[in-house]
Amino acid sequence: MSKAYTGGCACGAIRYEITAEPVFSNDCQCRDCQRESGTGHQSHLTFPRQNVALTGEGRPWEMVADSGVRKTRYFCPTCGSPVYLTFSSMPQFFAVRATSLDEPGRYKPQAVTYASGGYAWDHLDPDLPKFEKMPPR
């Protein structure tokens, strides 16, 4: 690992530092991510939870994904920025939004998930593997 991944919300009330490489990075085109992002997809980096230091408290929004996985999305209660999400069935993981990184250019997507929900106007890297839903674990 070269250096920690750092980031947070737009106003700085929530901050994180992650001392691991992502275990998965994806552009998700599910309808929930589209609604949350306000565009055609949401970009995530998923890390081992034990390598995450978090300051500030996000406002949770719990939901059940199409896959049946219960996930909690966290937003800044002050500025409204979506920052991170957790999964009750997979507590060992912690995912952040690529746009919440201090250096968003470090984001390197590995796949497109829920490609079945994508739109022709949302141009993602055509060389990325595409999965109709989530890839098998």
C-alpha positions as a Markdown table, in Angstrom:
| # | Residue | x | y | z |
|---|---|---|---|---|
| 1 | Met | 0.0 | 0.0 | 0.0 |
| 2 | Ser | 1.5 | 3.3 | -1.0 |
| 3 | Lys | -0.5 | 5.8 | 1.1 |
| 4 | Ala | -3.8 | 5.9 | 3.0 |
| 5 | Tyr | -7.1 | 6.7 | 1.2 |
| 6 | Thr | -8.6 | 9.8 | 2.8 |
| 7 | Gly | -11.8 | 11.7 | 2.2 |
| 8 | Gly | -15.1 | 12.8 | 3.6 |
| 9 | Cys | -18.1 | 15.0 | 3.0 |
| 10 | Ala | -18.2 | 18.4 | 1.3 |
| 11 | Cys | -18.2 | 20.4 | 4.6 |
| 12 | Gly | -15.6 | 18.3 | 6.5 |
| 13 | Ala | -17.9 | 17.2 | 9.3 |
| 14 | Ile | -17.3 | 13.5 | 8.3 |
| 15 | Arg | -13.7 | 12.3 | 7.6 |
| 16 | Tyr | -12.1 | 8.9 | 7.0 |
| 17 | Glu | -8.7 | 7.4 | 6.6 |
| 18 | Ile | -8.3 | 3.9 | 5.2 |
| 19 | Thr | -5.0 | 2.1 | 5.4 |
| 20 | Ala | -5.7 | -0.8 | 2.9 |
| 21 | Glu | -6.3 | -1.2 | -0.8 |
| 22 | Pro | -9.8 | -1.6 | -2.0 |
| 23 | Val | -11.1 | -5.2 | -2.2 |
| 24 | Phe | -13.5 | -4.2 | -5.0 |
| 25 | Ser | -14.2 | -1.0 | -6.9 |
| 26 | Asn | -17.3 | -0.7 | -9.1 |
| 27 | Asp | -19.6 | 1.6 | -11.0 |
| 28 | Cys | -23.1 | 0.5 | -10.0 |
| 29 | Gln | -26.0 | 1.3 | -12.3 |
| 30 | Cys | -28.8 | 0.0 | -10.0 |
| 31 | Arg | -31.8 | 2.3 | -9.6 |
| 32 | Asp | -31.0 | 3.1 | -5.9 |
| 33 | Cys | -27.5 | 4.3 | -6.9 |
| 34 | Gln | -28.9 | 6.4 | -9.7 |
| 35 | Arg | -31.4 | 8.1 | -7.4 |
| 36 | Glu | -28.8 | 8.8 | -4.8 |
| 37 | Ser | -26.2 | 10.1 | -7.2 |
| 38 | Gly | -28.6 | 12.1 | -9.4 |
| 39 | Thr | -27.1 | 10.5 | -12.5 |
| 40 | Gly | -26.7 | 7.1 | -14.2 |
| 41 | His | -24.4 | 5.4 | -11.7 |
| 42 | Gln | -22.6 | 5.6 | -8.4 |
| 43 | Ser | -18.9 | 4.7 | -8.0 |
| 44 | His | -17.8 | 2.8 | -4.9 |
| 45 | Leu | -14.6 | 1.5 | -3.4 |
| 46 | Thr | -15.0 | -1.3 | -0.8 |
| 47 | Phe | -12.4 | -1.8 | 1.9 |
| 48 | Pro | -11.9 | -4.2 | 4.9 |
| 49 | Arg | -13.6 | -2.5 | 7.8 |
| 50 | Gln | -10.8 | -3.0 | 10.3 |
| 51 | Asn | -8.6 | -0.6 | 8.2 |
| 52 | Val | -11.0 | 2.3 | 8.5 |
| 53 | Ala | -10.7 | 5.3 | 10.9 |
| 54 | Leu | -13.9 | 7.4 | 10.8 |
| 55 | Thr | -14.6 | 10.7 | 12.5 |
| 56 | Gly | -17.9 | 12.5 | 12.5 |
| 57 | Glu | -21.3 | 10.9 | 12.4 |
| 58 | Gly | -23.3 | 10.2 | 9.2 |
| 59 | Arg | -27.1 | 10.2 | 9.0 |
| 60 | Pro | -28.1 | 6.6 | 8.2 |
| 61 | Trp | -30.6 | 5.5 | 5.6 |
| 62 | Glu | -31.2 | 1.7 | 5.7 |
| 63 | Met | -32.6 | -0.1 | 2.7 |
| 64 | Val | -32.8 | -3.6 | 1.2 |
| 65 | Ala | -31.1 | -3.9 | -2.2 |
| 66 | Asp | -32.5 | -5.9 | -5.1 |
| 67 | Ser | -30.1 | -8.7 | -4.1 |
| 68 | Gly | -31.8 | -8.9 | -0.6 |
| 69 | Val | -28.7 | -7.5 | 1.1 |
| 70 | Arg | -29.6 | -4.9 | 3.8 |
| 71 | Lys | -27.3 | -1.9 | 3.5 |
| 72 | Thr | -27.1 | 1.4 | 5.2 |
| 73 | Arg | -26.1 | 4.5 | 3.3 |
| 74 | Tyr | -24.6 | 7.4 | 5.3 |
| 75 | Phe | -25.0 | 11.1 | 4.4 |
| 76 | Cys | -23.6 | 14.1 | 6.1 |
| 77 | Pro | -26.4 | 15.7 | 8.3 |
| 78 | Thr | -25.0 | 19.1 | 7.6 |
| 79 | Cys | -24.2 | 19.3 | 3.9 |
| 80 | Gly | -26.1 | 16.2 | 2.6 |
| 81 | Ser | -23.1 | 14.6 | 0.9 |
| 82 | Pro | -23.4 | 10.8 | 0.5 |
| 83 | Val | -20.1 | 9.5 | 2.0 |
| 84 | Tyr | -20.1 | 5.8 | 2.9 |
| 85 | Leu | -22.2 | 2.6 | 3.2 |
| 86 | Thr | -22.2 | -0.6 | 5.3 |
| 87 | Phe | -23.8 | -4.0 | 4.9 |
| 88 | Ser | -25.4 | -5.7 | 7.8 |
| 89 | Ser | -24.8 | -9.2 | 6.3 |
| 90 | Met | -21.2 | -8.3 | 5.5 |
| 91 | Pro | -20.0 | -6.2 | 8.5 |
| 92 | Gln | -16.3 | -6.8 | 7.5 |
| 93 | Phe | -16.7 | -4.3 | 4.6 |
| 94 | Phe | -16.9 | -0.5 | 4.4 |
| 95 | Ala | -17.6 | 1.2 | 1.1 |
| 96 | Val | -17.0 | 4.9 | 0.2 |
| 97 | Arg | -18.1 | 7.0 | -2.7 |
| 98 | Ala | -15.3 | 7.7 | -5.2 |
| 99 | Thr | -16.4 | 11.3 | -5.2 |
| 100 | Ser | -15.8 | 11.5 | -1.4 |
| 101 | Leu | -12.1 | 10.8 | -1.8 |
| 102 | Asp | -9.7 | 13.7 | -1.3 |
| 103 | Glu | -8.0 | 12.4 | -4.5 |
| 104 | Pro | -10.9 | 11.0 | -6.6 |
| 105 | Gly | -8.3 | 10.2 | -9.4 |
| 106 | Arg | -7.2 | 7.2 | -7.3 |
| 107 | Tyr | -10.4 | 5.5 | -8.1 |
| 108 | Lys | -9.9 | 2.6 | -10.6 |
| 109 | Pro | -13.1 | 0.7 | -11.4 |
| 110 | Gln | -12.9 | -3.0 | -11.8 |
| 111 | Ala | -16.4 | -3.7 | -13.0 |
| 112 | Val | -19.9 | -2.3 | -13.8 |
| 113 | Thr | -22.6 | -3.8 | -11.6 |
| 114 | Tyr | -26.3 | -3.8 | -12.3 |
| 115 | Ala | -25.5 | -3.0 | -16.0 |
| 116 | Ser | -29.0 | -4.1 | -16.8 |
| 117 | Gly | -30.2 | -0.8 | -15.3 |
| 118 | Gly | -27.8 | 1.4 | -17.3 |
| 119 | Tyr | -28.7 | 4.1 | -19.8 |
| 120 | Ala | -27.1 | 4.7 | -23.2 |
| 121 | Trp | -26.3 | 8.3 | -22.2 |
| 122 | Asp | -24.3 | 7.1 | -19.1 |
| 123 | His | -20.9 | 6.4 | -20.8 |
| 124 | Leu | -18.8 | 4.1 | -18.7 |
| 125 | Asp | -15.5 | 2.4 | -19.7 |
| 126 | Pro | -16.5 | -0.1 | -22.4 |
| 127 | Asp | -13.5 | -2.3 | -21.5 |
| 128 | Leu | -14.8 | -3.0 | -17.9 |
| 129 | Pro | -16.5 | -6.3 | -17.2 |
| 130 | Lys | -20.2 | -5.9 | -16.9 |
| 131 | Phe | -22.5 | -7.8 | -14.6 |
| 132 | Glu | -26.3 | -7.7 | -15.0 |
| 133 | Lys | -26.6 | -7.7 | -11.2 |
| 134 | Met | -23.8 | -8.3 | -8.6 |
| 135 | Pro | -21.0 | -10.6 | -9.5 |
| 136 | Pro | -20.8 | -13.9 | -7.6 |
| 137 | Arg | -18.8 | -13.7 | -4.3 |
